[in-house]
Amino acid sequence: MNFLIVGLGNFGTEYQDTRHNIGFRILDTFAKTSGIRFRDKRYGFIAEYNYMKHLFILLKPSTFVNRSGRAVNYWMQKSGVAVENLLVIIDDVALPFGTLRLKSKGGDGGHNGLFNINQILGHQNYARLRFGIGSNYDYGNQVDYVLGQWSDEEEKTLPERLSVCHDLIISFGINGIEKTMNDYNNK
């Protein structure tokens, strides 16, 4: 069975270690842990991981966060991935730092990447993993915060949270969304 795991982020050194790029960072950690490498392909960078007869296709779209829908749609079609096997990973300012929230479907919650994916796919019936980045910013400074670097304290905690994300992704493919939500939400 094939699964498409999409981590949202922006390419370029100015975005590399920003909160908005947590989707890329989660997939980079997954790839490193699993001993696989990304290859430059159409609309993004792809890595494939076989585990227990399941193929996890990791996608880092090269279309920028706000235009991720085209890459997601293309790779779903090309890989023959059913919508119930799609997982999109994003940052979320509404959740405290490091909080994981897996949902089977839902609105965009103000996230432009999800908004674009919903537009292109024509629905919002796909799983998404929201990684809490917190909201430690003054009114009017959300963009600077989201596109800002992690604090030293956050950087110390990130490796453990990224490891949990790796396990969550595997569980999503092996155990299904309901069990994975029960096991990992609020963990």
Buried (B, 14 or more C-beta within 10 A) or exposed (E): EBBBBBBBBBBEEEBEBBBBBBBBBBBBBBBEEBEBEBEEBEBBBBBBBEEEEBBBBBBBBBBBBEBBBBBBBBBBEBBEBEEBBBBBBBBBBBBEBBBBBBBBEBEBBEBBBBBBBBEBBEEBEBBBBBBBBBBEBEEEEEEEBBBBEBEEEBEEEBEEBBEBBBBBBBBBBBEEBEEBBEEBBEE
